[in-house]
Amino acid sequence: MISKSDDSGFTGLEAAIVLIAFVVVAAVFSYVVLGAGFFTTQKSQETVYKGVEQATSNIQMIGGIYGIKSGTGIGTLELTLGLAPGAPAMDLTKLKIIVTQPDQNTLVQNLAYSTTATAGTHFGCSNTALAGTSQEKITIKLGTPLAANNKVTIELRPAVGASLPLTRTAPATIANTQVLY
């Protein structure tokens, strides 16, 4: 008798091996793609949080801006700062204050932190940081006194976050201490 070779079972086994290889390769590929997707999502989330932190102002003014008379005008400004709800602690030594008096030939003062305010160069406050619900009184001595009915613009620029611009006008009659409106 002549024996005849039958390869039909062998073909099914080869097809199963090829199918298993495709499934393994697809699983590895999907694992790599998902891992890259999760990494990208995490990085984009960090970018969004950082952008929101940079775009929002972490500081807020509490109360009004008070002017203290010096000669015939207002020579010193006082205001109280606090943190916005949920804002991280802020280092006041890195805060910059820009004071502009447009009616004084656009006099601009770029003020840096000091423990005592110096006319035209520094602003003063007693603490170096704001945290939680703490408040800090800021004293600004103007280089040129603010005359009656004149405007002053104060821009608070923290190291992180958006700046906070404040524009106020001196009253028509200068008293020893008054609120600017």
Helices and strands as residue ranges (DSSP letters): H 8-55, E 59-70, E 73-83, E 90-91, G 92-94, E 96-101, E 107-114, E 122-124, E 129-130, E 135-146, E 151-157, E 164-169, E 177-179
